[in-house]
Amino acid sequence: MRFFNFTKILLVVAASATAANTASAKPNSYPGENSRFKSSDPAVIAQQKAERQQRIDKRKERRERRRQERLNRKNNRSN
């Protein structure tokens, strides 16, 4: 009887561990979730590169603007 109880407990623990492991995995069933659609069309590739460059430039501008604001606050503190 104890053997059956032990196997039941072991089965429940193993099933819950497996369920917890699969629940944390991200689905990859459609493009855009975890993967990107890769086109072989040169126009689409150029557009994606241009969009990426715009995002990079905007990020640089935001960083520079924040840096300038920090410097201005630091310089105004001494006045």
C-alpha positions as CSV (number, residue, x, y, z in Angstrom):
1,M,0.0,0.0,0.0
2,R,2.8,2.4,0.8
3,F,4.4,1.7,-2.5
4,F,1.3,2.7,-4.4
5,N,0.9,5.9,-2.4
6,F,4.6,6.8,-3.0
7,T,4.2,6.2,-6.8
8,K,1.0,8.4,-6.8
9,I,2.8,11.2,-5.1
10,L,5.8,10.8,-7.4
11,L,3.5,10.9,-10.4
12,V,1.8,14.0,-9.2
13,V,5.0,15.8,-8.5
14,A,6.5,14.8,-11.9
15,A,3.3,15.9,-13.7
16,S,3.2,19.3,-11.9
17,A,6.9,19.9,-12.6
18,T,6.4,19.1,-16.3
19,A,3.4,21.4,-16.5
20,A,5.2,24.2,-14.8
21,N,8.1,23.8,-17.2
22,T,5.9,23.9,-20.4
23,A,3.9,26.8,-19.1
24,S,7.0,29.1,-18.9
25,A,8.0,28.3,-22.5
26,K,7.0,31.0,-25.1
27,P,5.0,29.9,-28.1
28,N,6.6,30.2,-31.5
29,S,3.6,29.3,-33.6
30,Y,3.4,32.5,-35.7
31,P,5.9,35.0,-37.2
32,G,6.5,38.0,-34.9
33,E,6.1,36.3,-31.6
34,N,9.7,35.1,-31.2
35,S,11.0,35.1,-34.7
36,R,10.9,37.6,-37.6
37,F,9.8,37.0,-41.1
38,K,12.9,37.2,-43.3
39,S,12.2,38.3,-46.8
40,S,14.5,37.8,-49.7
41,D,13.1,40.9,-51.4
42,P,15.8,43.6,-51.5
43,A,13.2,46.4,-51.2
44,V,11.8,44.9,-48.0
45,I,15.3,44.4,-46.6
46,A,16.2,48.0,-47.3
47,Q,13.1,49.2,-45.7
48,Q,13.7,47.1,-42.6
49,K,17.3,48.4,-42.4
50,A,16.1,52.0,-42.8
51,E,13.5,51.6,-40.0
52,R,16.1,50.0,-37.7
53,Q,18.5,52.9,-38.4
54,Q,15.7,55.4,-37.6
55,R,15.1,53.7,-34.3
56,I,18.8,53.7,-33.5
57,D,19.1,57.4,-34.4
58,K,16.0,58.3,-32.2
59,R,17.5,56.3,-29.3
60,K,20.8,58.2,-29.7
61,E,18.9,61.6,-29.8
62,R,17.0,60.6,-26.6
63,R,20.2,59.6,-24.8
64,E,21.9,62.8,-25.9
65,R,18.9,64.9,-24.8
66,R,18.8,63.2,-21.4
67,R,22.6,63.7,-21.0
68,Q,22.2,67.4,-21.8
69,E,19.4,67.7,-19.3
70,R,21.4,66.1,-16.6
71,L,24.3,68.4,-17.3
72,N,22.1,71.4,-17.3
73,R,20.6,70.4,-13.9
74,K,24.0,69.8,-12.5
75,N,25.3,73.2,-13.7
76,N,22.2,75.0,-12.5
77,R,22.6,73.5,-9.0
78,S,25.7,75.5,-8.4
79,N,24.0,78.8,-9.1
